[in-house]
C-alpha cells in the first residue's frame, strides 16, 4: 500500500462511520441542537459535506479560496439521504483527485492557507480534512447522547 492508498482508506473509513452515525439520527432530531448558538444535526452534516467541497477547491487552487461560491448554499434538504445524494458527485471528484497524486506530490505540493494560519504539504492537508470530519462525528455523537438518542456502533 502506498501513501495515497492509506490516505484514501482513511477517508473512506471516516465517511463510512459518519454515514453510519448520520443515518441513525431520527428525522425528528435532525434540527435538534444543544443550544441556540450550535449547529443543528443536519447543519453539521451539511457543514462537513460542504467543507469537503471547499477543501477540494482549495487543494486545486493550492491555497484558500478568497471568494467561495458553494453549490450547497442554495440547496435545502430535509433528509440525510438527500444531503448525501447531492454531495456524492463532489465526493467522487474529490476521491479521483486524491488518486491522481503521487507520493512526491503529497510531500512537495504546498497548500497555502496562511490567511487562517498555516501552510502545509498536501499529505498533511488531506489528513486534516479527514480529521475535520472525524471531529464533527464526535460532536454529533455527543449531540445524540444529550438528546437521548440511541447511538449506533460506529467502532466496528
C-alpha positions as CSV (number, residue, x, y, z in Angstrom):
1,X,0.0,0.0,0.0
2,X,1.4,3.4,-0.9
3,X,0.7,6.7,0.9
4,X,-2.2,7.7,-1.3
5,X,-3.8,4.3,-0.7
6,X,-3.6,4.8,3.0
7,X,-5.0,8.3,2.8
8,X,-7.9,7.0,0.7
9,X,-8.5,4.2,3.2
10,X,-8.7,6.8,6.0
11,X,-11.1,9.0,4.0
12,X,-13.4,6.0,3.2
13,X,-13.3,4.7,6.8
14,X,-14.1,8.2,8.3
15,X,-17.0,8.6,5.8
16,X,-18.3,5.1,6.4
17,X,-18.5,5.7,10.1
18,X,-20.0,9.2,9.6
19,X,-22.8,7.8,7.4
20,X,-23.5,5.1,9.9
21,X,-24.0,7.8,12.5
22,X,-25.8,10.3,10.3
23,X,-28.3,7.6,9.1
24,X,-29.1,6.8,12.7
25,X,-30.4,10.3,13.5
26,X,-34.2,10.2,13.8
27,X,-36.0,12.5,11.4
28,X,-37.5,14.4,14.4
29,X,-33.9,15.1,15.7
30,X,-32.3,16.4,12.5
31,X,-32.9,20.0,13.6
32,X,-32.0,19.4,17.2
33,X,-29.2,21.5,18.7
34,X,-27.8,21.6,22.2
35,X,-28.1,25.4,22.4
36,X,-29.1,28.4,20.3
37,X,-25.6,29.1,19.1
38,X,-24.8,25.5,18.0
39,X,-25.4,23.9,14.6
40,X,-28.3,21.5,14.3
41,X,-27.5,17.9,13.4
42,X,-28.5,18.4,9.8
43,X,-26.5,21.7,9.7
44,X,-23.4,19.9,10.9
45,X,-23.8,17.2,8.3
46,X,-24.1,19.9,5.6
47,X,-21.1,21.7,7.1
48,X,-19.0,18.5,6.8
49,X,-20.1,17.9,3.2
50,X,-19.7,21.5,2.1
51,X,-16.3,21.8,3.8
52,X,-15.0,18.8,1.9
53,X,-16.1,20.6,-1.3
54,X,-14.3,23.7,-0.2
55,X,-11.2,21.9,0.7
56,X,-11.2,20.1,-2.7
57,X,-11.3,23.6,-4.3
58,X,-8.5,24.8,-2.1
59,X,-6.3,21.9,-3.0
60,X,-6.9,22.5,-6.7
61,X,-6.1,26.2,-6.0
62,X,-3.1,25.3,-3.8
63,X,-4.5,27.6,-1.2
64,X,-7.5,29.3,0.3
65,X,-10.4,30.4,-2.0
66,X,-10.8,34.2,-1.5
67,X,-14.4,34.2,-3.0
68,X,-16.0,30.9,-2.4
69,X,-19.3,30.1,-4.2
70,X,-20.8,27.0,-2.8
71,X,-23.2,24.7,-4.7
72,X,-24.6,23.7,-1.3
73,X,-25.6,27.2,-0.4
74,X,-28.9,27.3,-2.2
75,X,-29.9,23.7,-1.5
76,X,-32.5,23.0,1.2
77,X,-32.7,19.3,2.1
78,X,-34.6,17.7,4.9
79,X,-33.0,14.3,5.0
80,X,-29.6,12.8,5.4
81,X,-30.1,10.8,2.2
82,X,-30.8,13.9,0.2
83,X,-27.7,15.6,1.5
84,X,-25.6,12.6,0.6
85,X,-27.1,12.2,-2.8
86,X,-26.4,15.9,-3.6
87,X,-22.8,15.6,-2.3
88,X,-22.0,12.3,-4.0
89,X,-20.7,13.7,-7.3
90,X,-18.5,16.2,-5.5
91,X,-17.2,13.4,-3.2
92,X,-16.4,11.2,-6.2
93,X,-14.5,14.1,-7.9
94,X,-12.5,14.7,-4.7
95,X,-11.6,11.0,-4.4
96,X,-10.5,10.9,-8.0
97,X,-8.3,14.0,-7.3
98,X,-6.7,12.2,-4.4
99,X,-6.0,9.1,-6.5
100,X,-4.1,11.3,-9.0
101,X,-1.4,12.4,-6.5
102,X,2.0,10.7,-6.3
103,X,3.9,10.3,-3.1
104,X,6.1,13.1,-4.3
105,X,3.0,15.3,-4.7
106,X,1.8,14.6,-1.2
107,X,5.2,15.8,0.1
108,X,6.0,18.6,-2.3
109,X,2.8,20.4,-3.1
110,X,2.1,23.2,-0.6
111,X,-1.4,24.3,0.3
112,X,-1.2,28.0,1.4
113,X,-3.9,28.8,3.9
114,X,-1.8,31.5,5.6
115,X,-4.9,33.6,5.8
116,X,-6.1,31.2,8.5
117,X,-2.7,30.5,10.0
118,X,-1.0,27.7,8.1
119,X,0.8,26.4,5.0
120,X,1.0,22.6,4.8
121,X,2.1,20.0,2.4
122,X,-0.7,18.2,0.5
123,X,-0.4,15.0,2.5
124,X,-0.8,16.8,5.8
125,X,-3.7,18.8,4.4
126,X,-5.6,15.7,3.3
127,X,-5.2,14.2,6.7
128,X,-6.5,17.5,8.3
129,X,-9.6,17.2,6.0
130,X,-10.4,13.7,7.2
131,X,-9.8,14.8,10.8
132,X,-12.2,17.7,10.4
133,X,-15.0,15.2,9.6
134,X,-13.9,13.0,12.5
135,X,-14.2,15.8,15.0
136,X,-17.7,16.6,13.8
137,X,-18.6,12.9,14.1
138,X,-17.6,13.1,17.7
139,X,-19.6,16.2,18.2
140,X,-22.7,14.5,16.7
141,X,-22.2,11.5,19.0
142,X,-22.3,13.9,21.9
143,X,-25.4,15.7,20.5
144,X,-27.2,12.4,20.2
145,X,-26.3,11.3,23.7
146,X,-27.5,14.6,25.0
147,X,-30.8,14.3,23.0
148,X,-31.2,10.7,24.5
149,X,-31.0,9.1,21.0
150,X,-29.6,5.5,20.8
151,X,-26.1,5.6,19.4
152,X,-25.1,3.2,16.7
153,X,-21.9,1.2,17.0
154,X,-19.5,3.0,14.7
155,X,-16.4,1.4,16.2
156,X,-16.7,-1.9,14.4
